[in-house]
Amino acid sequence: YEYVDTIILVLNRRPIIFLHAYHHTIVPFVIWVWVRSDNVLCLHGLMANTGVHVLMYYYYGSNNRNTLFK
């Protein structure tokens, strides 16, 4: 489910920003480290992931002329 937003952007031929690409490149590695260290529910990591998604979706939403962000 982590990559659904990326798939939607690619299918709609929308540009993917650096933060989006970087985040979705590094997340599998971070999750693998958490699983290997038995630290799956790391609060700091979950909060950081949420924060990054809020920033990405705000950026995409504010650049979409069909939304109320502008």
N, C-alpha and C positions, 0 to 999 in steps of 0.2 A: 504494500500500500504506500510505501515511502516514495515510490516513483510514479504514482498515478498523475501527479501534477506535471511532471516532466513529459509523460506520454501525451497528455492533453495539449501541452504547448507545442510539441513536435507535430502532432497531427493537425493542429491549427496553423502550422507554419509561423509560429510566433518566436521572436528571439528569446534566447535563454541568457540571463545575466550571469556574470562571473560568480556572484555569491551562490546562485542556484547550482551551477555546475560544480563549484568547489565543494559545497555542502553535500551534494549527492554523490560525489566521488569519495569523500572521506567517511561518510556515515557507515558504510559496510565494514570498514576497518575498525572503527570505534566500537561498533556493536560486537564484532568478533573478539576484541580485547575484553569487553565487558563479560561476554559469555565465558571466555577462557579464565577469567579471574573471579568468576562467581559473583560479579557485581552488576547484575543485569538491571536492577532498578536504581541506578545512580541518579539521584535527584538533580544534581548539578547538570548532568548530561541531558536529562529530559527537559530541564528548563532552558538550556542553551538551544536545544533542537526546536522547542516551541518558539523561542525568541527569533531564531533565524527564519522560521516559517512565517511569523508575523511580519517581519521586515520584507521578505520576498513577496508575500501576497499583497502587502500594502503598496509596494513598488509597482507590481503588475496591475493592481486595481487602479492606482492613481494615474497610470499611463493608458488606461482604457477609456476612450471617449464616451462609452456607453454606461459609465457608472457615476455615482454621486460624489466620488472622491475629489473631483476638480471643481 
